[in-house]
Amino acid sequence: MLAAFLGLAFFALDRAFYDAAESSLRDRLQQYIYSYLAAADATRGGSLLPPEIGPDPRFDRPVQSGLYAGILGEKIIGAKGNQWRSPSAVDRDLPFNAPLPRGEVRFSGPIRTAQGDLFVMAQGVDWNSSGGSAKEPLHLTFYVAEEVSGLREQVDVYRRTLAIWLGATGLVLVLLLVIVLRWSLAPLRKVTADLARVERGSQDHLASTYPTELSGLTTSLNAFIDAERDRLKRYRNTLSDLAHSLKTPLAVMRSQLESGEEGGTLRWTVLEQVGRMDEIVAYQLSRAATSGHQTFAAPLPIEPYAEEIVSSLEKVYANKGVLCEFEIAPAARFHGDQGDLLELLGNLVENGFKWAKRRVLLTANVIPGGSGRRTGMELAVEDDGPGIDEENVDHLLQRGVRGDERVQGHGIGLAIVQDILRAYQGELSVKRSEALGGARFAIRFRPR
């Protein structure tokens, strides 16, 4: 782009200088014609007496002149035929043969001739002699011509000077661009170096101070690094918990096999421990299903997934005839994994169906974020059931605790919700529903 700009600038400046030089040459030739007109005189007989000395010494130089003059017309003293020429134009093949009407001025060139390329200025004149006896004025055409070589030399000198200066300017601009680019891209190189150190394990995060333009990028990268480490840590913890939990049932079965117990007793022992192992695996898998906060996750709409879950729960609790109502803002979005959204909606809405008498209300509202931040969301499930006393909330949210032992369940649904919220840095609140009178479970995700 810089080379193209400088090339265009060179062309434009060269064209402007050439036009200016040509205009100056034209004005100069016009002035020469006016000088010849002013210096010419008339005789008593009405003939034209050309000036003896031209307005420029080159007109009087027979050789290597480059500047020529001529007058075309009748009754010109010193003319050969009907032409008078300056000493520089004598016996030369010049385009001084076409008469022009009075007042017409013609500039042409470059014209190729035997003397070289010429610029020619011609002007038609009617000469009136007050002292002569002629009644009719003399019709004359004044010619002045100059070789192109002088103009071309000026243009060549200008082009060389312009090329040198533009080239030097281009080199300086390229150096400045390199310096500016290296300076402006230095923070990106710092980010790259910090990422390399993070990969080598020499530092945990992108900890340097970055410009405002990169702060969003580096903050997202740090969040991404934390999320991946949390995910890996959760997987490792889940696997270690699963291995530790399975050790006891396996040890029991092994001891029973080695003790030589009877078939019936051994069969029931194995079935009991297998059932226990199945519960352990299901529980640990439910923990592993919480994928956690994803920095670059696509936003998920709430309503389609809520409708899917409510449709299934209406079949399970068909005998209760529960009606679930939606108040979901169209712009409400969950920024995370689809499985996590289904876990949150499934556990909260199922809890509402389980305790509701007739009505469940699901609301989703948008929490506006600042400039350049994505919005947050508040998701709430309310029912018209018995509700939860404030002093029992903390106890109810413990893993394995059920609000009523007579109600079917394992007591881990709300614990799974809390695990997911911890991964997403969300908040869970349990209050009395003002709209329906039962419990109100609300989860809140802050703008990020």
C-alpha positions in Angstrom: 0.0 0.0 0.0 2.8 2.4 0.8 4.6 1.6 -2.5 1.3 2.1 -4.4 0.7 5.4 -2.6 4.2 6.7 -3.3 3.9 5.6 -6.9 0.6 7.4 -7.3 2.1 10.5 -5.6 5.1 10.4 -8.0 2.8 10.2 -11.0 0.5 13.0 -9.8 3.4 15.3 -8.9 5.2 14.5 -12.2 2.1 15.2 -14.2 1.5 18.5 -12.3 5.0 19.6 -12.8 4.9 18.8 -16.5 1.6 20.6 -17.0 3.0 23.6 -15.1 6.2 23.6 -17.2 4.3 23.3 -20.4 2.0 26.2 -19.4 5.0 28.3 -18.5 6.6 27.5 -21.9 3.3 28.5 -23.6 3.2 31.8 -21.8 6.8 32.5 -22.7 6.2 31.8 -26.4 3.1 34.1 -26.2 5.3 36.8 -24.7 7.8 36.4 -27.6 5.0 37.0 -30.1 4.0 40.1 -28.2 7.6 41.3 -28.2 7.9 40.8 -32.0 4.6 42.7 -32.5 5.8 45.6 -30.3 9.2 45.8 -32.0 8.0 45.6 -35.6 7.4 48.8 -37.6 5.8 49.8 -40.9 7.4 51.7 -43.8 5.8 54.7 -45.6 4.9 52.3 -48.4 2.8 50.2 -46.0 5.3 47.3 -45.7 6.2 45.5 -42.5 9.6 46.1 -41.1 10.5 43.2 -38.7 12.7 43.9 -35.7 16.4 43.5 -36.2 17.0 41.9 -32.8 14.8 39.3 -31.3 13.5 39.3 -27.7 15.9 36.5 -26.9 19.5 36.2 -28.1 18.8 32.6 -29.3 16.5 34.0 -32.0 19.6 35.7 -33.5 21.9 32.6 -33.2 22.2 30.7 -36.6 23.3 27.4 -35.0 22.3 25.5 -31.9 19.6 27.9 -31.1 16.5 25.9 -30.2 14.3 29.0 -30.5 12.8 30.1 -33.8 10.5 32.8 -35.1 8.8 33.6 -38.4 6.2 35.9 -39.9 3.9 34.8 -42.7 2.2 37.4 -45.0 2.5 39.9 -47.8 4.8 43.1 -47.9 7.3 42.0 -45.3 10.7 43.6 -45.8 13.5 41.0 -45.9 11.1 38.1 -46.5 11.7 35.3 -49.0 8.5 34.9 -50.8 5.8 35.6 -48.2 7.8 34.5 -45.2 10.2 36.2 -42.9 12.3 34.2 -40.5 14.6 35.0 -37.6 18.4 34.2 -38.2 17.9 31.0 -36.1 15.1 29.8 -38.4 16.7 30.6 -41.8 16.9 27.6 -44.2 15.3 25.3 -41.7 12.3 23.1 -42.3 9.8 24.5 -39.8 6.0 24.3 -39.7 5.4 28.0 -40.3 3.2 27.7 -43.5 -0.4 27.9 -42.3 -1.9 31.4 -42.1 -4.4 31.9 -39.2 -7.5 34.2 -39.1 -7.2 37.5 -37.2 -7.2 37.0 -33.5 -6.8 33.2 -33.5 -4.1 31.8 -31.3 -2.9 28.2 -31.7 -0.5 26.3 -29.5 0.6 22.8 -30.6 3.3 20.3 -29.8 5.4 18.4 -29.5 5.6 18.4 -33.3 8.2 16.1 -34.9 10.3 18.0 -37.4 13.8 17.8 -39.0 15.0 20.1 -36.3 13.6 17.9 -33.5 10.4 18.0 -31.5 9.0 21.5 -31.3 6.3 23.4 -29.4 4.8 26.0 -31.8 2.8 29.1 -30.9 1.0 31.0 -33.8 -1.2 34.0 -33.8 -3.1 35.7 -36.6 -2.9 39.6 -36.8 -4.2 42.4 -39.0 -1.5 45.1 -39.1 -2.8 48.7 -39.6 -0.3 51.3 -40.6 -1.3 54.9 -39.9 1.6 56.3 -41.8 1.2 54.2 -44.9 -0.8 54.7 -48.0 -2.3 51.3 -48.0 -6.0 51.3 -47.2 -6.3 47.6 -46.4 -4.4 46.2 -43.3 -1.7 43.6 -43.7 -2.9 40.1 -42.7 0.0 38.5 -40.9 0.7 35.3 -38.9 3.4 35.4 -36.3 5.1 32.1 -35.4 7.4 31.2 -32.5 8.8 27.7 -31.9 11.0 26.2 -29.2 12.6 22.7 -29.0 11.2 20.3 -26.5 14.7 19.4 -25.2 14.7 22.2 -22.7 11.4 21.2 -21.2 12.4 17.6 -21.1 15.7 18.4 -19.3 13.7 20.3 -16.6 11.3 17.4 -16.2 14.1 14.8 -16.0 15.9 16.8 -13.3 12.6 17.2 -11.4 11.9 13.5 -11.7 15.3 12.5 -10.4 14.9 14.8 -7.5 11.4 13.7 -6.8 12.4 10.0 -7.0 15.2 10.5 -4.6 13.1 12.4 -2.1 10.1 10.0 -2.4 12.4 7.0 -2.1 14.0 8.4 1.0 10.6 9.3 2.4 9.4 5.8 1.7 12.3 4.2 3.5 11.8 6.4 6.5 8.1 5.6 6.5 8.8 1.8 6.2 11.2 2.1 9.2 8.6 4.0 11.2 5.9 1.4 10.3 8.2 -1.4 11.4 8.9 0.4 14.7 5.2 1.2 15.2 4.1 -2.3 14.4 6.7 -3.9 16.7 5.7 -1.5 19.4 2.0 -2.0 19.0 2.3 -5.8 18.7 4.6 -6.1 21.7 1.7 -6.9 24.0 0.7 -9.8 21.7 4.2 -11.1 21.9 4.0 -10.8 25.7 0.7 -12.8 25.6 2.4 -15.5 23.5 5.4 -15.7 25.8 3.1 -15.9 28.9 1.1 -18.6 27.2 4.3 -20.6 26.5 5.3 -20.3 30.2 1.8 -21.5 31.2 2.2 -24.5 28.9 5.6 -25.2 30.4 4.1 -24.9 33.9 6.4 -22.1 35.0 3.4 -19.9 35.8 -0.3 -20.6 36.4 -2.0 -17.6 34.6 -1.4 -14.8 32.2 -0.2 -12.6 35.0 1.4 -9.6 33.2 -0.2 -6.2 32.8 -1.7 -5.8 29.4 -3.3 -2.9 27.5 -7.0 -2.2 27.7 -7.5 -3.6 24.2 -6.2 -7.0 25.3 -7.6 -7.2 28.8 -10.8 -8.9 27.6 -8.8 -11.5 25.7 -6.4 -12.3 28.5 -9.3 -12.4 31.1 -11.1 -14.9 28.9 -8.0 -16.9 28.5 -7.4 -17.0 32.2 -11.0 -18.0 32.7 -10.6 -20.7 30.1 -7.4 -22.0 31.8 -9.2 -22.1 35.2 -12.2 -23.9 33.7 -10.0 -26.5 32.1 -8.1 -27.1 35.3 -11.3 -27.3 37.3 -12.7 -29.8 34.8 -9.6 -31.9 35.0 -9.5 -31.7 38.8 -13.2 -32.7 39.0 -12.6 -35.7 36.7 -9.7 -36.8 38.8 -11.7 -36.4 42.0 -14.6 -38.3 40.6 -12.4 -41.2 39.5 -10.7 -41.3 42.9 -14.0 -41.1 44.7 -15.4 -43.8 42.6 -12.4 -46.1 43.1 -12.5 -45.4 46.9 -16.3 -46.1 47.1 -16.0 -49.4 45.2 -13.3 -50.8 47.4 -15.6 -51.7 50.2 -18.3 -53.6 48.2 -15.5 -55.4 46.3 -13.8 -56.3 49.6 -17.1 -57.6 51.0 -17.7 -59.8 48.0 -14.2 -61.1 48.0 -14.3 -62.0 51.6 -17.6 -63.8 51.1 -16.2 -65.8 48.2 -13.1 -66.8 50.2 -15.1 -67.7 53.3 -17.0 -70.5 51.5 -20.5 -69.3 52.4 -23.5 -71.3 51.2 -25.0 -70.5 47.8 -28.1 -68.7 48.9 -26.4 -66.5 51.4 -23.6 -65.7 48.9 -26.1 -64.9 46.2 -28.0 -62.4 48.3 -24.7 -60.8 49.5 -23.5 -60.4 46.0 -26.8 -58.9 44.8 -26.8 -56.5 47.8 -23.2 -55.3 47.0 -23.9 -55.1 43.3 -26.9 -52.9 44.0 -24.8 -50.8 46.3 -22.1 -50.5 43.5 -24.8 -49.5 41.0 -25.9 -46.7 43.3 -22.3 -45.5 43.7 -21.7 -45.5 40.0 -24.9 -43.6 39.2 -24.1 -41.0 41.9 -20.5 -40.5 40.7 -21.6 -40.3 37.1 -24.1 -37.6 38.0 -21.2 -35.6 39.5 -19.0 -36.1 36.5 -21.9 -34.8 34.3 -21.5 -31.3 35.6 -19.2 -29.9 32.9 -18.8 -26.5 34.6 -18.4 -22.9 33.2 -17.4 -22.7 29.6 -16.0 -19.3 28.5 -16.7 -19.8 24.8 -19.9 -21.7 25.1 -22.8 -20.8 22.7 -25.8 -19.3 24.6 -28.7 -21.7 25.0 -32.3 -20.6 25.0 -34.3 -21.7 28.1 -37.8 -22.3 26.8 -37.2 -25.3 24.5 -35.4 -27.3 27.1 -37.9 -26.3 29.8 -40.8 -27.5 27.6 -39.1 -30.9 27.0 -38.5 -31.4 30.7 -42.0 -30.3 31.8 -43.6 -32.6 29.1 -41.8 -35.6 30.7 -42.7 -34.6 34.2 -46.4 -34.1 33.4 -46.5 -37.8 32.4 -44.7 -39.0 35.6 -46.9 -36.9 37.8 -50.1 -37.3 35.8 -52.1 -38.4 38.8 -51.5 -35.0 40.6 -52.7 -32.9 37.7 -50.0 -30.3 38.2 -50.0 -27.2 35.9 -46.6 -25.7 35.0 -46.7 -22.1 33.8 -43.8 -20.3 32.0 -42.7 -16.6 32.4 -39.5 -16.7 30.4 -37.9 -13.6 28.9 -37.2 -14.1 25.2 -33.6 -12.9 25.6 -32.8 -15.2 28.5 -29.8 -17.4 27.7 -27.7 -20.0 29.6 -24.0 -19.7 28.7 -22.8 -23.2 29.3 -23.1 -26.9 28.5 -26.5 -28.3 27.5 -26.2 -31.1 30.0 -25.7 -28.7 32.8 -28.8 -26.7 31.8 -30.9 -29.9 31.6 -29.6 -31.0 35.1 -30.5 -27.6 36.6 -33.9 -27.4 35.0 -34.7 -31.1 35.6 -33.8 -31.1 39.3 -35.5 -27.8 40.1 -38.7 -28.4 38.1 -39.0 -32.0 39.3 -38.6 -30.8 42.9 -41.5 -28.3 42.2 -43.7 -31.1 40.7 -42.9 -33.3 43.7 -44.1 -30.9 46.3 -46.7 -28.8 44.4 -50.4 -29.3 45.0 -51.6 -27.9 41.6 -49.3 -25.2 40.3 -45.6 -24.7 39.4 -44.2 -21.4 38.0 -41.0 -21.3 36.0 -39.5 -17.8 35.4 -36.3 -16.7 33.6 -35.2 -13.1 33.6 -32.2 -11.4 32.0 -29.6 -9.6 34.2 -28.1 -6.8 32.1 -24.3 -6.7 31.8 -22.0 -3.7 31.2 -20.4 -2.7 28.0 -18.6 -5.6 26.3 -19.9 -8.1 28.9 -22.5 -10.8 28.3 -25.7 -10.8 30.2 -26.5 -12.9 33.3 -29.7 -14.7 34.1 -32.0 -15.5 37.1 -34.0 -18.8 36.9 -36.6 -19.5 39.5 -39.1 -22.4 40.2 -42.0 -21.8 42.5 -44.7 -24.1 43.7 -47.9 -24.0 45.8 -46.8 -26.7 48.2 -46.1 -26.6 51.9 -42.9 -24.6 51.4 -39.7 -24.7 53.5 -39.1 -23.1 56.8 -36.1 -20.7 56.8 -34.3 -22.6 59.6 -34.5 -25.8 57.6 -33.0 -24.5 54.4 -29.3 -25.3 55.2 -30.2 -28.8 56.4 -32.3 -29.5 53.3 -29.5 -28.5 50.9 -27.1 -31.1 52.4 -26.3 -34.1 50.2 -28.6 -37.1 50.9 -31.2 -35.2 52.9 -34.8 -35.3 51.9 -37.6 -33.0 53.0 -39.9 -36.0 53.7 -38.6 -39.6 54.0 -42.0 -40.8 52.7 -41.4 -39.0 49.3 -39.5 -41.1 46.8 -36.0 -39.8 46.0 -32.3 -39.9 46.9 -31.8 -36.4 48.3 -29.0 -35.6 45.9 -30.9 -33.5 43.3 -30.3 -30.1 45.1 -26.7 -31.1 45.8 -26.1 -31.7 42.1 -27.6 -28.2 41.5 -25.2 -26.7 44.0 -22.2 -28.6 42.4 -23.1 -27.2 39.0 -23.6 -23.7 40.4 -20.2 -23.8 42.1 -18.6 -24.7 38.7 -20.4 -21.7 37.1 -19.9 -19.4 40.1 -23.7 -19.1 40.4 -25.8 -18.6 43.5 -28.8 -20.6 44.9 -31.4 -19.0 47.1 -34.5 -20.7 48.8 -37.4 -18.5 50.0 -41.1 -18.6 50.4 -43.0 -17.9 47.1 -45.0 -14.7 47.3 -47.0 -15.6 44.2 -47.9 -19.2 45.0 -47.2 -19.6 48.7 -44.9 -22.6 48.5 -41.1 -22.8 48.0 -39.2 -20.6 45.6 -35.8 -22.0 44.4 -33.9 -19.3 42.5 -30.5 -19.6 40.8 -28.6 -16.6 39.7 -25.7 -16.2 37.1 -23.9 -12.9 37.2 -22.9 -11.0 34.0 -19.4 -11.8 32.8 
